[in-house]
Amino acid sequence: MQQKEWIDKTNEIADTLESQARRRCSEEIEKAKAYCEGYTQGVEDYARAMRSNIYRFVNKENINESK
């Protein structure tokens, strides 16, 4: 192999590795975003349910106390 061929091959390998790294990074970022969005939605759902149950419990206690 001539010097230019070695350099061309090295550049080709480097480009391929960089491309693969960018693609994998994008995939991992998308996975992390999806996880975060799902987790956030779960926390919001939990908080909503807890507020609703607390409100019902407190109102039920207030009704029972007034009897």
Order of alpha helices (4+ residues) and beta strands (2+ residues): alpha
